[in-house]
Amino acid sequence: MFEHKKKEFFWQVAFTAFIFAVIAGSASGLITAVLANQSLDRYYQSLLEEQELTAISQVKPQVVPGTFEESASTVREHVKKIAAFVHAKTVDASTVSGLKSMGDYSGVCVIVTTDGWIACHSDAFSDYYNPLTQAEIWIEESRYPITEIVYDNRTSLAMAKVTAENLTPVAFGEAKNVHAGSMLFALTGPQVLVPTNLAGTQMTQAKVTLPDSQFVSGWVLPSLNQNAPLFNSSGDMVGFASGTEGLSLTQAYPGIESVLSSGKVSHASLGATVVHIPGMLNADASFFEKTGALVTAIVAGSPASLAGLQVNDIVLSIGGTTVDEIASMADILAGYKSGDTATLEVWREGASQKIDVVFGSDAELF
């Protein structure tokens, strides 16, 4: 009997303890949840009070330096007075105020000098059989007859001359700093900026194949339905665009500079015909690990001949810049002018050699 009462008492105590444990656990969880919710409420309230997050502001905040808005504003300010438009020659002088839509003009150019030299993509004049008689240049509220056009036979650059004074020239930027993904702005109309970016580069056949320039690397851009100058986010001009192709200022600048100094286009030249090789075959068809430009012919009396360059030499670098699928020989030579000197690294008969050369002018060599 005593043992039975003892067991009964034990189970009653155990059951009571279990009930108290369940109640205590539930209360603890409830208390924890309440405290957590209260903490969250206090935290949220502090955000509302301290950060004043009562509503989204309808007032546009001040532009943060480096943003798209600031870049577009900067470019728009820079291009106000440096833009020039190629337009079909008109009789009614009052029509200059109607230059508003893309259909009104055939190309957008930039002013290079105060006295009227204008740089354009050559496609700006492609609609005219004789641009000198059929086209004119519009700058702000004035029209100018074209007195001269000089084309660069290596690139898509065209330089037009008008009789003017006190024009505002464009600021040139460093095109070498433009890489895949770089933000650019195309000026496609009066104060009309189209944001774009550099998609990449590609090696293409030169416009006119001459020694040193069989291949050039060109910019690849999202398609534009207008030829237009390109500007970086600082408002400096860095190239031209036409369709999906871009001409970097690095390639165009030698033509611009030479026209301004001599009235004709001139490029630095070695006087050697080259073929770019992708780093697979040597001149004797053996395996070759390096990229470069294989020399196939040399003009007599040219800088290449005077420096001792030979047929079947492979030019590996010029002035320390490697000749490859990114930078062709023509691209590298664009950074030099006639009379400049550089050291060539040349692969000849299984060994590397250094050759010093003084560049000449392609206008005089060919």
Buried (B, 14 or more C-beta within 10 A) or exposed (E): EEEEEEEEEEEEEEEEEEEEEEEEEEEEEEEEEEEEEEEEEEEEEEEEEEEEEEEEEEEEEEBEEEEEEBBBBBBBEBBEEBBBBBBEBEEEEEEBEEBEEEEBBBBBBBBBBEBBBBBBBBBBBBBBEEBBEEBBBBBBEEBBEBEEBBBBBBBBBBBBBBEBEEBBBBEBBEBEEBEEEBBBBBBBBBEBBBBBBBBEBEBEEBBEEBBBBBBBBBBBBBEBEBBBBBBBBEBBBBBBBBEBBBBBBBBBBBBBBBBEEEEEBBBBBBBBBBEBBEBEEBBEEEEBEBBBBBBBEBBEEBBBBBBBBBEEBBBBBBBEBBBBBEBBBBBBBBBBBBEBEBBBBBBBEEEEBEBEBBBBBBBEBE
